[in-house]
Amino acid sequence: MGKNLGYHLKSPVIKEYILDIGTIMVYEDFMVAMFNEGTTLTLERAYQIIGISEIHYRNKPFGYISYRKHSYAIDPIIYTYLRELDNLIAFAVVTKKEIDMHNFKIEKMFYKNMMEIFIEFDNAAQWTRRRVKRMRNKKAIS
């Protein structure tokens, strides 16, 4: 997958997880998932990713970036469970594929929370990081 994905972060990758479905990279403010070609992301597999988020972001806001370099299937019921993660405050999708852009509109209807699509990873990372920092600052003030 490559460390930092070309994005020049002030903080490096904290941990990289190689799963049977793909790779998860954990940064200070967000995690990045890049799934393998042909994978089906089921609820059971999503629980692995939710578990990783709880290890690194328990009780603090974080973002999630789905880097869609490869084609894979997603069970839409997953978004019902992701909505329940109160500390997941930014969800970004990075893709250059037209089919993913179409699918994004459908996924957004299931997710119903803050979700954006980007063509460039850097833009997704900056947007996600800004949202997380803003939420952390709000929590620090309250």
C-alpha positions as CSV (number, residue, x, y, z in Angstrom):
1,M,0.0,0.0,0.0
2,G,2.8,2.4,0.7
3,K,3.4,4.5,3.8
4,N,1.5,7.8,3.8
5,L,0.0,7.2,0.4
6,G,1.7,10.4,-1.0
7,Y,0.1,12.6,1.7
8,H,2.6,14.6,3.6
9,L,1.3,14.2,7.2
10,K,2.9,15.8,10.2
11,S,2.3,12.4,11.9
12,P,3.4,9.1,10.3
13,V,1.4,5.9,10.0
14,I,0.8,4.7,13.6
15,K,0.0,1.1,12.7
16,E,-0.7,-0.9,9.5
17,Y,-2.9,-3.9,9.6
18,I,-2.8,-6.5,6.8
19,L,-6.1,-8.3,6.8
20,D,-7.3,-11.0,4.4
21,I,-9.6,-8.4,2.8
22,G,-7.0,-5.6,2.4
23,T,-4.9,-3.1,4.4
24,I,-5.9,-0.7,7.1
25,M,-3.5,2.2,7.9
26,V,-4.0,4.1,11.1
27,Y,-3.0,7.7,11.4
28,E,-3.4,10.2,14.3
29,D,-6.8,11.5,13.1
30,F,-8.1,8.9,10.7
31,M,-7.8,5.4,9.3
32,V,-7.5,4.5,5.6
33,A,-8.8,1.2,4.2
34,M,-7.7,-0.2,0.9
35,F,-9.5,-3.4,0.1
36,N,-8.3,-6.2,-2.3
37,E,-9.7,-6.6,-5.7
38,G,-12.9,-8.7,-5.7
39,T,-13.4,-8.7,-1.9
40,T,-16.8,-8.6,-0.4
41,L,-17.0,-6.4,2.7
42,T,-19.5,-8.1,4.9
43,L,-20.7,-7.1,8.3
44,E,-18.4,-9.7,10.0
45,R,-15.4,-8.2,8.2
46,A,-16.6,-4.6,9.0
47,Y,-16.5,-5.6,12.7
48,Q,-12.7,-6.2,12.3
49,I,-12.3,-2.6,11.1
50,I,-14.6,-1.3,13.9
51,G,-12.4,-3.2,16.4
52,I,-9.3,-1.5,15.0
53,S,-11.0,1.9,15.4
54,E,-11.8,1.1,19.0
55,I,-8.2,0.2,19.7
56,H,-6.9,3.5,18.4
57,Y,-9.8,6.0,18.7
58,R,-11.8,4.9,21.7
59,N,-13.6,8.0,23.1
60,K,-12.1,10.4,20.6
61,P,-13.3,11.7,17.2
62,F,-11.8,10.1,14.1
63,G,-12.3,9.9,10.4
64,Y,-12.4,7.0,7.9
65,I,-11.1,7.1,4.3
66,S,-12.1,4.4,1.9
67,Y,-9.3,4.4,-0.8
68,R,-11.0,2.6,-3.7
69,K,-8.1,1.6,-5.9
70,H,-9.7,-1.8,-6.6
71,S,-13.2,-3.0,-7.2
72,Y,-15.0,-4.7,-4.3
73,A,-18.5,-5.2,-3.0
74,I,-20.0,-3.8,0.1
75,D,-23.0,-5.1,2.1
76,P,-25.0,-1.9,2.6
77,I,-26.3,-3.0,6.0
78,I,-22.8,-2.0,7.2
79,Y,-23.7,1.6,7.0
80,T,-26.5,1.1,9.6
81,Y,-23.8,-0.1,12.1
82,L,-21.4,2.7,11.2
83,R,-24.0,5.3,11.9
84,E,-24.0,4.0,15.5
85,L,-20.3,5.0,15.9
86,D,-20.7,8.4,17.6
87,N,-17.0,9.2,17.3
88,L,-16.8,8.5,13.5
89,I,-17.3,12.1,12.4
90,A,-15.9,12.1,8.8
91,F,-16.2,9.4,6.1
92,A,-14.4,10.0,2.9
93,V,-14.3,7.9,-0.3
94,V,-11.4,8.3,-2.8
95,T,-11.9,7.1,-6.3
96,K,-11.4,8.0,-9.9
97,K,-13.9,5.4,-11.2
98,E,-17.3,6.5,-12.5
99,I,-19.1,3.4,-11.1
100,D,-17.8,4.2,-7.6
101,M,-19.1,7.7,-7.9
102,H,-22.5,6.4,-8.8
103,N,-22.4,3.8,-5.9
104,F,-21.4,6.6,-3.5
105,K,-24.8,8.3,-4.0
106,I,-26.5,5.0,-2.9
107,E,-24.1,4.4,0.0
108,K,-24.7,8.0,1.2
109,M,-28.4,7.2,1.4
110,F,-27.7,4.3,3.7
111,Y,-25.1,6.0,5.8
112,K,-27.0,9.4,6.4
113,N,-24.0,11.0,8.1
114,M,-21.1,13.3,7.0
115,M,-19.7,11.5,3.9
116,E,-17.8,13.1,1.0
117,I,-16.2,11.8,-2.2
118,F,-12.8,12.8,-3.6
119,I,-10.7,12.1,-6.6
120,E,-7.4,12.8,-4.9
121,F,-6.3,11.2,-1.6
122,D,-4.7,14.4,-0.4
123,N,-8.0,16.3,-0.5
124,A,-9.8,13.6,1.3
125,A,-7.1,13.5,4.0
126,Q,-7.2,17.2,4.5
127,W,-11.0,17.4,4.6
128,T,-11.1,14.5,7.1
129,R,-8.4,15.9,9.3
130,R,-10.1,19.4,9.4
131,R,-13.4,17.8,10.5
132,V,-11.7,15.7,13.2
133,K,-9.6,18.6,14.6
134,R,-12.8,20.9,14.6
135,M,-14.7,18.2,16.6
136,R,-11.8,17.7,19.0
137,N,-11.5,21.4,19.6
138,K,-15.3,21.6,20.3
139,K,-15.0,18.8,22.9
140,A,-12.0,20.5,24.5
141,I,-14.0,23.7,24.9
142,S,-17.1,22.0,26.4
